[in-house]
Amino acid sequence: MSFTRRNLIASAGATGLAGAIALTSQDTANSQQPVAAPTAANAQGSFTNKVVLITGATSGIGEATARAFAQQGAIVHFCGRRENLGKQVVASIAAQGGRVTYQKADVQNEAEVRALMNECVRRYGRLDIAFNNAGVINPRFVKLHEQPTQDYIETMNINALGVFLSMKYEIPQMLKQGSGVIINNASVSGHKGYTEIAPYNASKHAVISLTRVAALEYARNNIRVCSISPGGVDTAMLRYAFQQRKVAFAEAEKTLPIGRANTVAEMANTVLFLASDQGSAFHGSAIDVTCGLLS
Ligand SMILES: NC(=O)c1ccc[n+]([C@@H]2O[C@H](COP(=O)([O-])OP(=O)(O)OC[C@H]3O[C@@H](n4cnc5c(N)ncnc54)[C@H](OP(=O)(O)O)[C@@H]3O)[C@@H](O)[C@H]2O)c1
């Protein structure tokens, strides 16, 4: 297999599911299935019956967070563009007793984001927690003057416009309910400059900025908004970045402050904490989960 961004990311999704379980679209986003009762495995979880929407849970941090919420009894609705991985993630979480549905949606497409939100509320009646996680890194690691303009546009559209659109369609439902928690996935790149990733860097600064504005605008509406800033998390995206910088993963992670990359489970744990009542003091915050990269 060649070492492209696309196939690296594709190969990393739906962890641990060698044999894909094919569900039809009828089994996932388009069916009229009612909300199932919590199974014995997760009926006592700390998020039992909370409705959670996640953008980009076909792999990586989003996938791990979908699993973690489902394990704690939440009902998870998620998107991503790779339908095959979406179906695999659904099958795998469902096999553990989790309640989860997948809907194909591209976060840079306003109609698809609106449809994602509408479908979540149509199925489950509300939206308690949103994790706006979908993101890409710019494909070519080159200096700013060499960056194709189209790469800048696409990276900004997915990472920054995607978060804007997600919040734009999540917030009205939360206002209607009178409650909600939104967590946006930013990055260490939203706090400082990194060479050769100008489009990604700019997009992640935008995510932190959008988070701060939304936090102020809805502070009196019982809608809590914050962002997380991961540093190096072992996913296809990080592996692609190290490969672009021509450093072996094992060597590169040794240079991180704690001598290793973070795990997707560590990021999921943080998101669940922030989404819980214990996270009530985090509002407008850009939470440093870099394990020292910003210290
Ligand atoms: N890994 C790190 O070290 C690190 C560090 C800082 C921040 N982050 C952030 O963490 C988030 C998740 O990345 P990851 O590391 O877990 O990498 P990943 O495994 O590549 O996950 C990215 C997820 O975003 C989805 N996505 C990308 N473009 C999308 C689009 N246009 N519409 C809908 N979904 C889209 C992907 O699904 P499809 O491809 O199926 O659409 C996938 O599910 C990103 O926002 C990233 O910037 C990661």
The ligand as an SDF file (V2000), in Angstrom:
LIG
                    3D

 48 52  0  0  0  0  0  0  0  0999 V2000
   -3.7640   13.0160   16.1530 N   0  0  0  0  0  0  0  0  0  0  0  0
   -3.2430   14.1200   16.6710 C   0  0  0  0  0  0  0  0  0  0  0  0
   -2.0710   14.1300   17.0930 O   0  0  0  0  0  0  0  0  0  0  0  0
   -4.0680   15.3690   16.7640 C   0  0  0  0  0  0  0  0  0  0  0  0
   -3.4950   16.4900   17.3750 C   0  0  0  0  0  0  0  0  0  0  0  0
   -4.2420   17.6430   17.4850 C   0  0  0  0  0  0  0  0  0  0  0  0
   -5.5380   17.6820   17.0030 C   0  0  0  0  0  0  0  0  0  0  0  0
   -6.0750   16.5910   16.4030 N   0  0  0  0  0  0  0  0  0  0  0  0
   -7.4390   16.7010   15.8830 C   0  0  0  0  0  0  0  0  0  0  0  0
   -8.1990   15.5790   16.2290 O   0  0  0  0  0  0  0  0  0  0  0  0
   -9.2810   15.4340   15.2890 C   0  0  0  0  0  0  0  0  0  0  0  0
   -9.3880   13.9630   14.9010 C   0  0  0  0  0  0  0  0  0  0  0  0
   -8.2170   13.5860   14.1990 O   0  0  0  0  0  0  0  0  0  0  0  0
   -7.5140   12.1690   14.4240 P   0  0  0  0  0  0  0  0  0  0  0  0
   -6.1340   12.4280   14.8640 O   0  0  0  0  0  0  0  0  0  0  0  0
   -8.3860   11.2780   15.2060 O   0  0  0  0  0  0  0  0  0  0  0  0
   -7.3720   11.6710   12.9040 O   0  0  0  0  0  0  0  0  0  0  0  0
   -8.2580   10.7210   11.9830 P   0  0  0  0  0  0  0  0  0  0  0  0
   -8.1900    9.3270   12.4600 O   0  0  0  0  0  0  0  0  0  0  0  0
   -7.8090   11.0280   10.6130 O   0  0  0  0  0  0  0  0  0  0  0  0
   -9.7610   11.2280   12.2070 O   0  0  0  0  0  0  0  0  0  0  0  0
  -10.3110   12.2950   11.5000 C   0  0  0  0  0  0  0  0  0  0  0  0
  -11.8080   12.1080   11.4980 C   0  0  0  0  0  0  0  0  0  0  0  0
  -12.4030   13.2720   10.8920 O   0  0  0  0  0  0  0  0  0  0  0  0
  -13.2720   12.8310    9.8630 C   0  0  0  0  0  0  0  0  0  0  0  0
  -13.3680   13.8200    8.8040 N   0  0  0  0  0  0  0  0  0  0  0  0
  -12.3680   14.3870    8.1150 C   0  0  0  0  0  0  0  0  0  0  0  0
  -12.8550   15.2250    7.1940 N   0  0  0  0  0  0  0  0  0  0  0  0
  -14.2100   15.1800    7.3140 C   0  0  0  0  0  0  0  0  0  0  0  0
  -15.2730   15.8110    6.6380 C   0  0  0  0  0  0  0  0  0  0  0  0
  -15.0350   16.6780    5.6380 N   0  0  0  0  0  0  0  0  0  0  0  0
  -16.5420   15.5470    7.0280 N   0  0  0  0  0  0  0  0  0  0  0  0
  -16.7810   14.6670    8.0300 C   0  0  0  0  0  0  0  0  0  0  0  0
  -15.8070   14.0220    8.6930 N   0  0  0  0  0  0  0  0  0  0  0  0
  -14.5360   14.2840    8.3350 C   0  0  0  0  0  0  0  0  0  0  0  0
  -12.6690   11.5330    9.3560 C   0  0  0  0  0  0  0  0  0  0  0  0
  -13.6810   10.7670    8.7300 O   0  0  0  0  0  0  0  0  0  0  0  0
  -13.8000   10.5330    7.1420 P   0  0  0  0  0  0  0  0  0  0  0  0
  -12.4320   10.5140    6.5730 O   0  0  0  0  0  0  0  0  0  0  0  0
  -14.5280    9.2230    7.0830 O   0  0  0  0  0  0  0  0  0  0  0  0
  -14.6400   11.6530    6.6280 O   0  0  0  0  0  0  0  0  0  0  0  0
  -12.2290   10.9020   10.6660 C   0  0  0  0  0  0  0  0  0  0  0  0
  -13.3040   10.2490   11.2750 O   0  0  0  0  0  0  0  0  0  0  0  0
   -8.9600   16.3730   14.1250 C   0  0  0  0  0  0  0  0  0  0  0  0
   -9.7530   17.5400   14.2130 O   0  0  0  0  0  0  0  0  0  0  0  0
   -7.5010   16.7200   14.3670 C   0  0  0  0  0  0  0  0  0  0  0  0
   -7.1370   17.9710   13.8340 O   0  0  0  0  0  0  0  0  0  0  0  0
   -5.3780   15.4320   16.2640 C   0  0  0  0  0  0  0  0  0  0  0  0
  1  2  1  0
  2  3  2  0
  2  4  1  0
  4  5  1  0
  4 48  2  0
  5  6  2  0
  6  7  1  0
  7  8  2  0
  8  9  1  0
  8 48  1  0
  9 10  1  0
  9 46  1  0
 10 11  1  0
 11 12  1  0
 11 44  1  0
 12 13  1  0
 13 14  1  0
 14 15  2  0
 14 16  1  0
 14 17  1  0
 17 18  1  0
 18 19  2  0
 18 20  1  0
 18 21  1  0
 21 22  1  0
 22 23  1  0
 23 24  1  0
 23 42  1  0
 24 25  1  0
 25 26  1  0
 25 36  1  0
 26 27  1  0
 26 35  1  0
 27 28  2  0
 28 29  1  0
 29 30  1  0
 29 35  2  0
 30 31  1  0
 30 32  2  0
 32 33  1  0
 33 34  2  0
 34 35  1  0
 36 37  1  0
 36 42  1  0
 37 38  1  0
 38 39  2  0
 38 40  1  0
 38 41  1  0
 42 43  1  0
 44 45  1  0
 44 46  1  0
 46 47  1  0
M  CHG  2   8   1  16  -1
M  END
$$$$
